[in-house]
Amino acid sequence: MSVLTFEHIRRSQWWPNRTRRIEAHYEEASSRIREHLNSELVFKATAEAAWKELGPGQASVWLTTGIEAPRLAYLHGSDSVPGREVPPRSVTDAVKRQKFVVDADSRSVAIPILAPRSGPIGVLCFQGRICDLDELAFLNKIARECGYAIESANLYEKAIAEKEKSEAILAHVGDGVVVTDPKGKLLQVNEAATRILVRTPQEALGQPCSLVLGLRNGERKLDCSQGCALLEEINEAQSMLGIEVWRERITTGRQPLLANVSAVKDADGNVSEVVHSLRDITKLKEADEAKTLFLAIASHELKTPLTVIQGFSQLLSSSRELPEVDRQKGLEAMERRAIQLNKIVDRLLLSSRIESGRVEILSKDIDLTPIFEERVDALGSTSGRDVVLDVDPDMPLARADLDAVTTVVDHLLDNALKYSPDGGAITLRGSYDESWVYMSISDPGIGMDREQAARCFDKFWQAESTDVRRFGGTGIGLFIVRSLVEAMEGRVVVQSTPGAGSTFFASFPRVGQMPVEEEPVVESKRAVAADPSVIREFMHQIGIPKGRTK
């Protein structure tokens, strides 16, 4: 193979004078190459421009990546040349030398394609005949144009990818993001922000921040007409985590938000945009209020039996001549209150173990009917109330835990008894279908509205949130019910009408309808350590942090 240089060609007889015509063709080819912002289209336009000027023959673009062999990106012209997927020697030589190569033996010319920033990215090759000087200059120019166009295409594609990535992150981030101009006009909102604002982007964009957001710090409304007031508030507070503000919602009243803000400045240092980050902390505030209420309720529930026990113990220890009948009544009262206190603490402990994953559920094939009969008889004899049992004959076995089902039934029966103070029959029904075994407990009590029914299974939640409470309890009984039923792969729901009572429905998998292991299925949430003491568990339950242990 012989390699020719520009000087060889300059001295040869092959150099016709076609400079003007080729220059005109170059301008046209340059426009076609630069009009594309897609790499594949740029390669195609480059190869087609080379073939159009120099053909017939074969024009191709080869990509070079590191030490790998050149890879064909686009081929234009005759398909009769064998081995077109294998780069010609002129291409491999051009890659090695990083300058144009003319191969007289294979009648081909290869010119490196250089991107201004990325450096060598490929080779433009023409095969079919030896080119004159003007034609080589033409190829060199369109190879340079290809390099510029590829650089622009890569930057454009990178910008589009970054834009799509940013939009995807912005769309799926949990916090609401609101972008405004320096005077408070909304420019951009993400999906989370539309949920907070209860407005569509079309309704929010272009509107003033004071109208759409209407943020308040305390009772003072933030005025953003002369600049972002929230930015000033955060700068004054020197808070990295933001500050708590609120806005008024038409339907649900106050909406507490944790807000943060940052300014985007232009090249001159002026604020061009303001980015607001808003987190709806309504549920956190409700949970905090529920926990505070629980502490008050739990203190009251614990104090009542403790007061009785303390009073009678002092009376019995100080009065030696107390009649035996009165002494016995005092001891019985202390025993009842101790049982009551023990139930409260048991519920607190069970709730804590459920939440921390230390409850062991041993699911096996059991008959629910004897459990129903036993618990109904026990409640009827101790309360004197009319408790009706209505169970379908031939009830199939259920896949459940005996102790957990007993706890669920006891909690639901106690709940029905407590919230039907005017009497009336409490009914426990049992039924089944092809997949499930059902239990329902109905009472003729005070019932619940829709909001109360939707939240009654929440931990610490109480339908009565006032200081005057007709019914006792810590607000964790139904939380325990739902947790245990779901741990047995069942479901529990409630239907209730204010003034007409409530019905709780629980379902358990029917034996034979679910995959059954040869050994009893054990719930994955097993005890991982010995249970802590009652006092420590209770302290954890009411929110007092544990001390460090060595």
C-alpha positions in Angstrom: 0.0 0.0 0.0 1.3 3.5 -0.9 0.3 6.5 1.1 -0.1 9.8 -0.7 0.0 13.3 0.9 -1.3 16.6 -0.3 2.1 17.4 -1.8 2.0 14.3 -3.9 -1.4 15.2 -5.3 -0.4 18.8 -5.8 2.4 17.7 -8.1 0.3 15.1 -10.0 -1.7 15.5 -13.2 -5.0 14.7 -11.3 -5.8 18.2 -10.1 -8.6 19.8 -12.2 -9.6 23.2 -11.3 -13.2 22.9 -10.0 -12.8 25.0 -6.9 -15.8 27.3 -7.4 -18.3 24.6 -8.1 -17.1 22.5 -5.2 -17.2 25.5 -2.8 -20.9 26.0 -3.8 -21.6 22.3 -3.2 -19.8 22.6 0.2 -22.1 25.4 1.4 -25.1 23.3 0.5 -23.7 20.2 2.2 -22.7 22.1 5.3 -26.3 23.4 5.7 -27.7 19.9 5.4 -25.2 18.5 8.0 -25.7 21.3 10.5 -29.5 21.3 10.4 -29.6 18.0 12.4 -29.4 17.5 16.2 -29.4 13.8 16.0 -26.0 11.9 15.6 -27.4 9.3 13.2 -28.8 11.9 10.9 -25.6 13.9 11.0 -23.6 10.8 9.9 -26.1 10.1 7.2 -26.0 13.7 5.8 -22.2 13.6 5.9 -21.9 10.3 3.9 -24.6 11.4 1.4 -22.9 14.7 0.8 -19.5 13.0 0.2 -21.1 10.5 -2.2 -23.1 13.2 -4.0 -20.0 15.2 -4.8 -17.5 12.3 -5.5 -19.7 9.4 -6.6 -20.1 6.9 -8.0 -18.4 4.9 -5.3 -19.0 4.3 -1.6 -19.0 6.9 1.2 -19.0 5.7 4.8 -18.6 7.1 8.4 -16.8 5.0 11.0 -16.9 5.6 14.7 -13.8 5.2 16.9 -14.0 4.5 20.6 -10.8 4.1 22.5 -8.8 1.1 21.5 -11.7 -0.7 19.8 -11.8 -1.3 16.1 -13.7 1.4 14.0 -17.4 0.6 13.9 -19.5 1.4 10.8 -22.0 4.2 11.5 -23.4 4.8 8.0 -22.8 3.6 4.5 -24.0 5.2 1.3 -23.4 4.1 -2.3 -22.8 0.8 -4.0 -23.4 -2.4 -2.0 -21.2 -4.5 -4.3 -18.0 -3.8 -2.3 -17.2 -6.9 -0.3 -16.5 -6.7 3.4 -18.2 -3.4 4.0 -18.5 -4.1 7.8 -14.7 -4.3 7.9 -12.9 -0.9 8.0 -10.6 -0.3 5.0 -6.9 0.0 5.8 -7.1 3.7 5.1 -9.6 4.1 7.9 -7.4 2.2 10.4 -4.4 4.2 9.3 -6.3 7.5 9.7 -7.3 6.5 13.2 -3.7 5.7 14.1 -2.1 8.8 12.5 -5.0 11.2 13.3 -4.6 12.8 9.8 -6.0 12.1 6.4 -4.8 9.1 4.4 -5.0 8.4 0.7 -4.6 4.7 -0.3 -3.9 4.4 -4.0 -4.1 0.6 -3.9 -7.6 0.4 -2.5 -8.6 3.7 -4.2 -9.8 5.2 -1.0 -9.4 8.3 1.2 -10.0 8.5 4.9 -10.2 11.8 6.9 -10.5 11.9 10.7 -13.7 13.5 12.2 -12.7 15.8 15.1 -15.2 17.3 17.6 -14.0 20.6 19.1 -14.3 19.4 22.7 -14.4 15.6 22.4 -11.5 15.2 20.0 -11.4 12.3 17.5 -14.8 10.6 17.2 -14.7 8.9 13.8 -13.5 8.8 10.2 -15.1 9.8 6.9 -14.1 7.4 4.1 -14.7 7.5 0.3 -13.9 4.4 -1.8 -14.1 4.1 -5.6 -11.4 6.4 -7.1 -8.5 8.7 -6.3 -9.7 12.2 -5.4 -8.1 15.4 -6.6 -7.0 18.2 -4.3 -10.3 20.1 -4.5 -12.2 17.0 -3.7 -10.0 16.2 -0.7 -10.5 19.8 0.5 -14.2 19.2 0.2 -14.1 16.0 2.2 -11.9 17.7 4.8 -14.4 20.5 5.2 -17.5 18.3 5.5 -15.6 16.1 8.0 -15.0 19.2 10.1 -18.6 20.2 9.7 -19.6 16.7 10.8 -17.4 17.2 14.0 -19.1 20.5 14.8 -22.6 19.0 14.2 -21.8 15.9 16.3 -20.6 18.1 19.1 -23.8 20.2 18.9 -25.9 17.0 18.7 -24.2 15.5 21.7 -24.7 18.6 23.8 -28.3 18.8 22.7 -29.0 15.2 23.5 -27.2 15.6 26.9 -29.3 18.7 27.6 -32.5 16.8 26.7 -31.5 13.9 28.8 -30.7 16.1 31.8 -34.0 18.0 31.3 -36.0 14.8 31.2 -34.1 13.5 34.2 -34.8 16.7 36.1 -38.4 16.7 35.1 -38.8 13.0 36.2 -37.2 13.8 39.6 -39.3 16.9 40.0 -42.5 15.0 39.1 -41.9 12.1 41.5 -40.4 13.9 44.4 -42.6 13.8 47.5 -42.3 17.5 48.4 -44.2 20.1 46.5 -41.9 22.3 44.4 -43.1 25.8 43.3 -41.0 28.1 41.2 -41.8 31.8 41.1 -40.3 34.9 39.5 -38.8 37.5 41.9 -42.2 39.2 42.2 -44.0 36.0 43.2 -45.7 34.9 39.9 -45.8 31.1 39.6 -43.7 29.7 36.8 -43.6 26.0 37.5 -45.2 23.5 39.8 -44.7 19.7 40.2 -47.3 17.1 40.8 -46.9 17.1 44.5 -47.4 20.8 44.6 -50.7 20.5 42.7 -52.0 18.1 45.4 -51.0 20.6 48.1 -52.6 23.5 46.3 -55.6 21.5 45.0 -55.2 23.2 41.7 -54.2 22.1 38.2 -51.0 23.5 36.7 -53.1 25.5 34.3 -55.0 27.1 37.2 -51.8 27.8 39.2 -49.3 29.0 36.6 -49.1 32.7 36.0 -51.0 33.5 39.2 -49.5 35.5 42.1 -48.0 33.5 45.0 -50.2 35.3 47.5 -53.3 34.1 45.8 -52.3 30.5 45.1 -50.3 29.7 48.2 -51.3 32.4 50.7 -48.7 31.3 53.3 -48.9 32.5 56.9 -46.3 32.5 59.6 -48.2 32.4 62.8 -51.1 34.7 62.2 -49.2 37.0 59.9 -49.8 36.7 56.1 -46.6 36.7 54.0 -46.6 39.4 51.4 -44.5 38.4 48.3 -45.4 41.4 46.1 -42.0 43.1 46.6 -39.9 40.0 46.9 -40.1 36.6 48.5 -41.1 37.1 52.1 -40.5 33.4 52.9 -36.9 33.8 51.8 -36.5 36.7 54.3 -38.2 34.7 57.0 -35.8 31.7 56.6 -32.8 34.0 56.4 -33.8 35.6 59.7 -34.5 32.2 61.3 -31.2 30.9 60.0 -32.8 27.5 59.6 -31.4 24.9 57.2 -34.5 22.7 57.5 -37.0 25.4 56.8 -39.8 26.9 58.9 -43.3 25.9 59.7 -46.0 27.9 58.0 -49.6 27.3 57.1 -52.2 28.1 54.5 -56.0 28.1 54.6 -57.9 25.3 52.8 -61.5 25.9 51.8 -62.7 22.5 52.8 -60.4 21.3 55.7 -59.2 24.5 57.4 -55.5 24.9 58.2 -52.9 23.1 56.2 -49.5 23.1 58.1 -46.5 23.0 55.8 -42.7 22.8 56.3 -41.4 25.3 53.8 -37.9 25.9 52.5 -36.8 28.3 49.8 -33.7 29.1 47.7 -33.0 31.9 45.2 -31.6 31.3 41.7 -29.4 34.1 40.6 -28.4 35.2 37.1 -24.9 36.0 35.8 -25.2 39.5 37.3 -26.1 38.3 40.7 -29.7 39.3 40.6 -32.5 36.9 41.7 -34.1 35.4 38.6 -36.2 32.7 40.1 -37.2 31.5 43.6 -37.6 27.8 44.3 -40.0 26.8 47.1 -40.0 23.4 48.7 -43.3 22.6 50.6 -44.0 19.5 52.7 -47.5 18.8 53.9 -47.1 17.9 57.6 -50.8 17.6 58.4 -50.5 13.9 59.2 -47.4 14.6 61.4 -49.3 17.3 63.3 -52.3 15.0 63.7 -50.1 12.2 64.9 -48.4 14.5 67.4 -51.8 15.7 68.6 -53.0 12.1 68.8 -49.9 11.1 70.8 -50.5 14.1 73.2 -54.1 13.1 73.6 -53.1 9.5 74.2 -50.7 10.5 77.0 -53.5 12.3 78.7 -56.0 9.5 78.1 -53.5 6.8 79.2 -52.6 8.8 82.3 -56.3 9.0 83.2 -57.0 5.4 82.4 -54.1 4.3 84.6 -54.7 6.8 87.3 -58.3 5.7 87.9 -57.6 2.1 89.0 -54.4 3.1 90.7 -56.4 5.6 92.8 -58.9 3.0 93.9 -56.1 0.5 94.7 -54.2 3.1 96.7 -57.2 4.3 98.5 -58.4 0.9 99.6 -54.9 -0.3 100.5 -54.5 2.8 102.8 -57.9 2.2 104.3 -57.2 -1.5 105.0 -53.8 -0.9 106.4 -54.9 2.0 108.7 -58.2 0.7 109.9 -57.7 -2.4 112.1 -61.4 -2.6 113.3 -62.9 -2.5 109.8 -65.8 -5.0 109.6 -64.9 -8.1 107.7 -67.7 -7.5 105.1 -66.2 -4.0 104.3 -62.7 -5.4 104.2 -63.8 -8.1 101.7 -65.5 -5.5 99.5 -62.4 -3.4 99.5 -60.2 -6.4 98.5 -62.6 -7.3 95.7 -62.6 -3.7 94.5 -58.8 -3.7 94.5 -58.8 -7.0 92.6 -61.2 -5.6 89.9 -59.1 -2.5 89.5 -55.9 -4.5 89.3 -57.4 -6.6 86.6 -58.5 -3.5 84.8 -55.0 -2.0 85.1 -53.5 -5.3 83.9 -55.7 -5.2 80.8 -54.6 -1.7 80.0 -50.9 -2.5 80.4 -51.3 -5.7 78.3 -52.8 -3.7 75.5 -50.0 -1.2 75.6 -47.4 -4.0 75.6 -49.2 -5.9 72.7 -49.4 -2.7 70.7 -45.7 -2.0 71.1 -44.7 -5.6 70.2 -46.9 -5.4 67.1 -45.4 -2.1 66.0 -41.8 -3.3 66.6 -42.4 -6.7 64.8 -42.0 -8.9 67.9 -45.4 -10.6 67.8 -45.2 -14.3 66.9 -48.2 -15.6 64.8 -48.5 -19.3 64.4 -51.1 -20.0 61.7 -52.6 -23.4 61.7 -55.9 -25.1 60.9 -58.4 -24.2 63.6 -62.2 -24.3 64.2 -63.5 -20.8 65.0 -66.9 -21.9 66.3 -65.7 -23.0 69.8 -63.8 -19.7 70.2 -67.0 -17.8 69.3 -69.1 -19.8 71.7 -66.6 -19.5 74.6 -66.2 -15.7 74.3 -69.9 -15.0 73.8 -70.7 -17.1 77.0 -68.0 -15.3 78.9 -69.2 -11.8 77.9 -72.8 -12.6 78.6 -72.1 -14.0 82.0 -69.9 -11.2 83.2 -71.8 -8.2 81.7 -75.4 -9.5 82.0 -76.0 -8.3 78.4 -77.8 -10.2 75.7 -75.1 -11.6 73.4 -76.4 -13.6 70.4 -74.4 -16.1 68.5 -75.4 -17.0 64.9 -72.9 -19.3 63.2 -73.5 -21.2 60.0 -73.6 -25.0 60.4 -70.6 -26.9 59.0 -68.3 -24.0 59.4 -65.0 -25.0 57.7 -61.6 -24.7 59.3 -59.7 -21.4 59.0 -56.0 -20.7 58.7 -55.4 -18.6 61.8 -53.7 -18.3 65.2 -55.8 -19.4 68.1 -54.6 -16.8 70.6 -54.7 -14.0 68.1 -58.3 -14.8 67.0 -59.3 -14.9 70.7 -57.7 -11.5 71.3 -59.5 -10.1 68.2 -62.9 -11.5 69.3 -62.4 -10.1 72.9 -61.5 -6.7 71.6 -64.4 -6.4 69.2 -66.9 -7.7 71.8 -65.6 -5.3 74.5 -65.8 -2.5 71.9 -69.4 -3.4 71.1 -70.3 -3.5 74.8 -68.7 -0.2 75.6 -70.2 1.8 72.7 -73.8 0.5 73.2 -74.4 1.9 76.7 -78.2 1.9 76.3 -78.4 -1.9 76.1 -79.6 -4.0 73.3 -78.4 -7.3 71.9 -74.8 -7.7 70.6 -74.6 -10.2 67.7 -71.7 -12.4 66.6 -72.2 -14.1 63.3 -70.0 -16.7 61.5 -70.2 -17.6 57.8 -68.0 -18.7 55.0 -67.6 -18.9 51.2 -65.2 -20.7 48.9 -62.1 -18.8 50.0 -62.8 -17.1 53.4 -64.2 -17.7 56.8 -66.1 -14.6 58.1 -66.9 -13.2 61.5 -69.0 -10.1 62.2 -69.8 -8.4 65.4 -72.7 -6.0 65.5 -74.0 -3.6 68.2 -77.0 -1.3 68.5 -74.8 1.5 69.9 -73.9 5.1 69.1 -72.2 4.3 65.7 -69.7 6.4 63.8 -69.8 8.9 60.9 -67.8 8.3 57.7 -64.6 10.1 59.0 -64.6 8.3 62.3 -65.1 4.9 60.6 -62.2 5.6 58.2 -59.9 6.4 61.1 -61.1 4.1 63.8 -58.3 1.5 63.2 -55.5 4.2 63.5 -53.3 4.0 66.5 -54.1 6.4 69.4 -57.1 7.7 67.6 -60.2 8.5 69.6 -63.6 9.4 68.3 -64.0 11.5 71.5 -61.4 14.2 71.6 -63.0 16.5 74.1 -62.2 16.8 77.8 -65.5 15.2 78.7 -65.4 11.6 77.6 -68.3 9.2 78.1 -66.2 6.1 77.2 -62.8 5.0 78.5 -60.0 3.4 76.5 -56.6 4.2 75.2 -57.4 4.2 71.5 -55.3 1.2 70.6 -57.8 -1.7 70.7 -58.9 -1.5 67.1 -55.3 -0.9 66.0 -54.4 -4.3 67.7 -57.4 -5.9 65.9 -56.4 -4.8 62.5 -52.7 -5.7 63.0 -53.5 -9.2 64.2 -56.0 -9.9 61.5 -53.7 -8.7 58.7 -50.8 -10.7 60.3 -53.0 -13.8 59.7 -53.4 -12.7 56.1 -57.0 -11.7 56.7 -58.9 -8.4 56.4 -61.1 -6.3 58.7 -63.5 -3.5 57.8 -66.3 -1.7 59.5 -69.8 -0.4 58.5 -71.4 2.1 60.8 -74.2 4.7 61.0 -74.4 7.4 63.6 -77.0 6.5 66.1 -77.6 3.1 64.6 -74.6 1.1 65.7 -71.6 -0.5 64.1 -70.7 -3.9 62.5 -67.1 -5.0 62.3 -66.3 -7.7 59.7 -63.2 -9.9 59.9 -62.2 -12.6 57.4 -59.7 -15.4 57.6 -58.3 -17.7 54.9 -60.3 -20.9 54.5 -58.3 -24.1 54.8 -57.6 -25.7 51.4 -58.0 -22.4 49.5 -54.5 -21.0 50.3 -51.1 -22.7 49.9 -50.4 -24.7 53.0 -46.9 -25.9 54.1 -46.4 -29.3 55.6 -45.3 -27.7 58.9 -47.4 -24.9 60.5 -46.8 -21.6 58.8 -45.0 -19.2 61.1 -45.3 -15.5 60.6 -42.0 -13.9 59.7 -42.3 -11.4 62.5 -40.9 -13.5 65.3 -39.5 -12.4 68.6 -35.9 -11.4 68.2 -35.1 -10.8 71.8 -36.6 -11.3 75.3 -39.4 -9.0 76.0 -38.4 -5.9 77.9 -39.8 -5.1 81.3 -43.3 -3.8 81.6 -42.1 -0.4 82.7 -39.6 0.0 79.9 -42.1 -1.2 77.3 -44.7 1.2 78.6 -42.2 4.1 78.5 -41.4 3.2 74.9 -45.1 3.1 74.1 -45.8 6.6 75.4 -42.9 8.1 73.6 -40.2 8.3 76.4 -36.8 7.5 74.7 -34.9 4.5 76.0 -31.5 5.2 77.7 -28.4 3.7 76.1 -27.5 0.2 77.2 -24.0 -1.1 77.3 
